[in-house]
Amino acid sequence: MVKTSCDQNSKLDLEALTTLGSYPRSEVNPMSFQLTLEEGRFLVRLARKAVERYLKNEKIMAVPKDISPKLMERCGVFVTLNSFHRGKKELRGCIGFPYPITPLTRAVIESAINSATQDPRFPPVSLDELDHIVFEVSVLTPPQLIKVEKPTDYPSKIKVGQDGLIVERSYYKGLLLPQVPIEWNWEEDEFLCQCCMKAGLSPDSWLLKDTKIYKFQAIIFEEASPKGEIELKKL
C-alpha cells in the first residue's frame, strides 16, 4: 500500500514517501472527475463504517456490492480523522494514497482503517472515541508537474485554497493537502517551505535545482459533527 500522512506536523513516513516516485504523474489537470454530494456522503459513511467494523472485530470490510462504476475508478484519496470537542477540531489521524493506483472505494476503506490505527503520530483510535471524531474524505486528482523557467516562479504557479503540493528531491518526498495552508493561514511561499520540511528538507529547498514540485486538487467531504450531516468542504 502506498500511503502517507497528510498534516504539516507529521512524522515523516520514509518508506511510504520514497515509493511515490515509482508511479506515473499526469501533466494535465484532470478536473473533469466530479463527485455528487450523495456520492461524497457514501464515501464518508463508508470510511466511518470501515473503522467501526475493524475496531470491533479486526476485519477489513469488503467493498460493497452494486456501487457506481465511478466509485470504483482508481483515485488518490486521503481520510482524515479529527477529534471534535466543543466545536473545535484537532487532528487524530490522516493517511491515504497520493496516486491513483487503487479503486476509490477500496482506497477509502484502507485509508480510513490506517488513519485510525497506523498513523505514527498518534496511538490507535479506540472504539469509544468514534463518537467524538469527525471523518473527512479528500479525493485527489493525479499530481501535475509544475514547469517553471526559474524556481522563484513557483509561488505564481500555485493557488492556496485550490492546490495541494508534493515536493520531491532525490529520495525525499512530502505531501500537503489543499486544506492545510487554509487552516494555517499560509501564503504560497510559506506553503512551499512547509511542504519541503514535510519532506525532511530545508525550507528553501524548493529554490534549488532538481527539486520537483507537483500540484493536485481535491474534492473534500466532511462530517459537520461526529456522525452528523456530511457536507462538501469549500476552501
C-alpha positions in Angstrom: 0.0 0.0 0.0 1.3 3.4 -1.0 0.2 5.7 1.8 1.5 8.8 3.7 0.2 11.1 6.3 -1.1 14.5 5.3 -0.5 17.1 8.0 2.3 19.5 8.3 3.3 18.3 11.7 3.6 14.7 10.7 6.5 12.4 11.4 8.0 11.6 8.1 7.0 8.1 6.8 10.1 7.5 4.7 9.1 4.0 3.5 5.8 5.3 2.1 7.1 8.5 0.7 10.0 7.0 -1.2 7.6 4.8 -3.1 5.8 7.8 -4.6 8.3 8.3 -7.4 7.5 4.9 -8.9 4.0 5.9 -10.1 3.1 7.9 -13.2 2.2 11.6 -12.9 -0.3 13.4 -15.1 0.8 16.6 -16.9 -2.8 17.8 -17.3 -5.3 19.0 -14.8 -8.0 16.3 -14.8 -10.7 18.2 -13.1 -13.3 16.5 -15.3 -13.7 13.9 -12.5 -16.5 15.0 -10.2 -18.5 13.5 -7.3 -22.0 14.4 -6.3 -22.9 15.2 -2.7 -24.6 11.9 -2.4 -21.5 10.1 -3.6 -19.4 12.0 -1.2 -21.8 11.1 1.7 -21.5 7.5 0.7 -17.6 7.7 0.9 -17.6 9.4 4.3 -20.1 6.9 5.7 -18.1 4.1 4.3 -14.9 5.4 6.0 -16.7 5.5 9.3 -18.2 2.1 8.9 -14.9 0.6 7.9 -13.2 1.9 11.1 -16.1 0.8 13.3 -16.1 -2.7 11.9 -12.3 -3.0 12.1 -12.2 -1.8 15.7 -14.9 -4.3 16.7 -13.5 -7.4 15.1 -10.2 -6.5 13.4 -11.7 -7.4 10.0 -11.3 -5.3 6.9 -14.7 -4.9 5.3 -15.3 -5.9 1.7 -16.1 -3.4 -1.0 -19.9 -3.0 -1.1 -21.7 -4.6 -4.0 -23.7 -2.8 -6.7 -22.0 0.6 -6.3 -21.5 3.1 -9.1 -18.7 2.3 -11.5 -17.4 5.8 -10.9 -16.7 4.9 -7.3 -14.5 2.1 -8.5 -12.3 4.3 -10.6 -8.7 4.5 -9.5 -8.2 7.7 -7.5 -5.8 9.1 -4.9 -7.6 9.6 -1.6 -6.9 10.6 2.0 -9.0 10.0 5.0 -8.6 12.5 7.9 -9.9 11.9 11.4 -10.3 14.9 13.7 -11.2 14.8 17.4 -14.2 17.1 17.9 -14.8 18.8 21.3 -17.0 21.9 21.8 -17.0 22.7 18.1 -13.2 22.6 17.8 -11.3 20.0 15.8 -7.9 18.5 16.4 -6.1 16.1 14.1 -6.3 12.5 15.2 -5.1 10.7 12.1 -4.6 11.1 8.4 -3.3 8.6 5.9 -4.0 7.9 2.2 -3.0 7.1 -1.3 -1.3 10.1 -3.1 -1.6 8.4 -6.6 -4.5 6.8 -8.5 -3.4 3.2 -8.0 -6.4 1.7 -6.2 -10.1 1.7 -6.8 -11.7 4.6 -4.9 -14.0 2.6 -2.6 -11.2 0.2 -1.7 -8.8 3.1 -1.1 -11.3 4.8 1.2 -11.7 1.6 3.3 -8.0 1.0 3.6 -7.1 4.7 4.2 -9.8 5.0 6.9 -8.5 2.0 8.8 -4.9 3.0 8.6 -5.7 6.6 9.7 -7.3 5.2 12.8 -4.7 2.5 13.6 -1.4 3.2 11.8 -0.7 6.9 11.9 2.7 7.0 13.7 1.9 10.3 15.3 -0.9 9.0 17.4 -2.0 6.0 19.4 -4.6 3.8 17.7 -8.2 5.2 17.9 -10.4 3.3 20.4 -14.0 2.3 19.6 -15.3 4.6 22.3 -13.6 7.6 20.7 -15.5 7.4 17.5 -18.5 9.2 19.0 -16.1 12.2 19.3 -14.4 12.0 15.9 -15.4 13.6 12.6 -14.4 11.9 9.3 -13.2 13.7 6.2 -12.5 12.2 2.8 -10.4 14.0 0.2 -10.4 12.6 -3.3 -7.4 13.7 -5.3 -6.7 14.5 -8.9 -3.4 13.0 -10.3 -0.4 15.2 -9.4 0.7 17.6 -12.2 4.4 18.5 -12.6 4.8 22.3 -12.3 7.1 23.6 -15.0 8.8 26.9 -14.5 11.7 28.8 -16.1 13.2 29.5 -12.7 12.3 28.3 -9.2 11.2 31.8 -8.0 8.3 31.4 -10.3 6.7 28.5 -8.3 4.6 30.7 -6.0 2.9 32.2 -9.0 2.0 28.7 -10.3 0.1 27.5 -7.3 -3.0 28.8 -5.6 -3.7 28.5 -1.9 -7.3 27.2 -1.4 -7.1 25.1 -4.6 -3.9 23.2 -4.8 -2.2 20.6 -2.7 1.6 20.1 -3.1 4.1 17.3 -3.4 7.8 18.2 -3.1 10.3 15.7 -4.5 14.1 15.9 -4.3 16.1 12.7 -4.7 14.6 10.2 -2.2 12.9 12.9 -0.1 9.3 13.5 -0.8 6.5 15.2 1.1 2.8 15.9 0.5 0.4 18.5 2.0 -3.3 18.5 1.2 -5.1 21.7 -0.2 -6.8 22.4 3.1 -3.6 22.6 5.2 -2.5 26.1 4.1 -6.0 27.4 4.6 -6.1 26.0 8.2 -2.7 27.5 9.0 -3.2 30.8 7.1 -0.1 30.3 4.8 0.6 32.1 1.6 2.1 30.3 -1.4 5.8 30.7 -0.5 5.2 29.5 3.1 3.2 26.6 1.7 6.2 25.6 -0.4 8.6 25.9 2.6 6.3 23.8 4.8 6.0 21.1 2.2 9.8 21.0 1.9 10.0 20.5 5.7 7.4 17.8 5.5 9.7 16.0 3.1 12.6 16.3 5.5 14.3 19.0 3.6 15.3 22.6 4.5 12.5 25.1 4.0 14.2 26.8 0.9 14.8 23.5 -0.9 12.1 24.4 -3.5 14.5 27.1 -4.8 17.2 24.5 -5.6 17.9 23.0 -9.0 16.5 19.5 -9.4 13.8 19.9 -6.8 10.4 18.9 -8.4 7.1 20.4 -7.4 3.8 18.8 -8.2 0.3 20.2 -7.6 -3.1 18.5 -7.3 -6.6 19.3 -6.4 -9.1 17.6 -4.1 -12.8 17.1 -3.7 -13.4 17.1 0.0 -16.4 15.8 2.0 -16.6 16.0 5.8 -18.9 15.4 8.7 -20.1 18.7 10.4 -20.1 16.8 13.7 -19.5 13.2 14.7 -22.0 11.0 12.8 -23.6 14.3 11.7 -24.5 15.9 8.4 -21.9 15.4 5.6 -21.0 18.4 3.5 -18.9 19.4 0.6 -16.0 21.3 2.1 -15.3 24.6 0.4 -11.8 26.0 0.9 
